Amino acid sequence: MLNSKLAIGIDIGGTKVLGGVVNQDGEILRTFRVDTPKTGGDALNQSIADVITELLTTHNTDSIGISAAGLVSSDRATMLGSPNIKDWDGVNIAAELLNLCGAKTVVENDANCAAWAERVYGAGKGLENVIMITVGTGIGGAAIVNGQPLRGANGTGAEFGHMRIVPDGEQCGCGIKGCYERYASGSALMRHAREAIAKDPVAARNLLSRGDGTIEGLLGGHITEAARDGDRIAIEALATTGDWLGAGIATLSMLFDPSIVVIGGGVIDAGEFLLEPARKAMMREMPFVGKHPVPEIVSAKLGNDAGLVGVADLARN
């Protein structure tokens, strides 16, 4: 007998396919995972089918969602473009899984899933207009507008990371220059740190010592750790990243008028070292500042579970 209160979410990552059974309160009742096949394509489809089949042995539901990074068609069936997985571009995932395991599924962009989870269960709970920015290697974006995920005409809306903020700026992998993620992402943080180190190599010794002593051995976690210990170079690198983050949020706020902007992704471990500069930059760059309400900028609450929980709930809708 089908249980309408349960849903299955599948979160596709670079190293794992993680599935979970989620109830209406956002609680994960059971998980099952397999490694992500390096070959992608058909092998990945089979791995997803295997995870679904296993979870259905203990929890019977027909609400099943797949969360993955990339451009997803507006009918929530086809991966139009996948940046990190081989042979998945243009693949109708829903049709493939129906053939492999008989399950009806929907496919969602991972940032949309995380934003939806934060809106239903997390930092934006109960709010109708929420922006989420995931700050990792790149920048993912999602918008909840009047209580619904913004997908756009072709399913590719809210790709904030590739909004141009610096004409003729840093070259981005998407093909244009000056993208938001080239200045406000985890990769950008590392570049800002290298620039700060080059300006003052002596002061940078403390920061570099947290890795292997070289710039190449420096990781984002080292920068956050050093900032917490008061390291000036680390604090400066995070502040520069937060400054760019907030400048972009000012533009997004004028476009979407959100109640809240939720920041997720690995870089958010830096907390207020990133968020406070972002708030100041937003206020500095906001058109007509002081004449209209501005959104809160807060940390995400659900962490790594957000994609799985969000897509499970979206699968019910």
Residue, then its C-alpha position, 0 to 999 in steps of 0.5 A: m500500500l502506498n504511503s502518501k506521507l513519505a517520499i524518496g529523495i536521491d541526491i547525486g554527487g560527484t562521489k556518491v548517489l545518496g537516497g533517503v526516505v523522508n517524511q512530511d516533517g523533513e525527517i530522513l527515516r532511512t538512507f542507502r548509498v552507492d558510489t557514483p560511477k565515474t563513467g556516468g551515463d547508463a551506469l549512473n542511471q542503473s545506480i540510481a535505479d538500484v538505490i530506488t529499488e532498495l529503498l522501496t523494499t522497506h517504504n512504499t511510495d510513488s513520490i520520488g525525486i532526483s536532485a542533481a547539479g545542472l540544467v534541468s528541463s521545465d517538465r522535470a524529466t531531462m538533464l539538459g546539461s550536467p557540468n560534473i557528470k559524463d554522458w548525462d547531457g540531454v538524457n531523459i532521466a525520468a524515462e530511463l528510470l521508468n524503464l530500469c526499475g518501473a519508478k516514476t520520478v521527477v528531476e530537479n536542479d540541486a540548488n532548487c532542491a536546497a532552496w525548497a528545503e530551507r523554505v519548508y523546513g529551514a532558515g526560510k521556513g514559512l516565507e513565500n519569497v526566498i533566494m538561496i545562494t550556494v557558495g562552493t567551488g562555484i555558485g549555485g542559485a535558486a529563487i522561491v517566488n510567491g511560494q513556488p520554485l522559479r524554473g523559467a520557460n526552459g527550466t534553466g532560471a536562477e543561474f545566479g553564478h553566471m550573472r555578469i558583475v564585472p565587464d571584461g573580468e575574470q574568464c569563467g568556464c561558462g565562456i564569458k567573463g566577469c561571472y559572479e562565481r569568479y568573484a564570490s565562490g570558494s574558488a574565488l576565496m582561494r584567489h583572494a587569499r593568494e592575492a593577500i598573501a602576495k601583498d604581505p608574505v611575512a604576515a601570511r606565514n601563519l596562514l600557510s603553516r596550516g597547510d603544507g607551507t605552500i599556497e598550493g597546499l592551502l585549503g578553504g578550511h585552513i582560511t576559516e580556521a585561521a580567521r577564527d584565530g584572528d589571522r588578518i590575511a584570512i579575515e581579509a580574504l573572506a571579507t573580499t569574498g563576502d564583499w563581492l557576495g553582497a554586491g551580487i545580492a544587492t542586484l538580486s534583491m532588486l530583481f526578486d525582492p526576497s524576504i531572506v537570502v539564505i547562504g549555503g555551501g561549504v564556504i558558509d562554515a566561515g559564518e560571520f566572517l563572510l556574512e557580515p561583509a556581505r550585509k555591508a556590501m549589500m547595503r552599500e550597493m543597493p539602489f534606493v537604499g533606505k527607501h524600501p525593506v531589505p532582505e536578511i542574509v542568513s546561513a542555511k540550516l539544513g547542511n548536506d541534507a538539504g538537497l535530499v530533503g528538498v527534492a523529496d518534498l518537491a516530488r510530492n508536488 
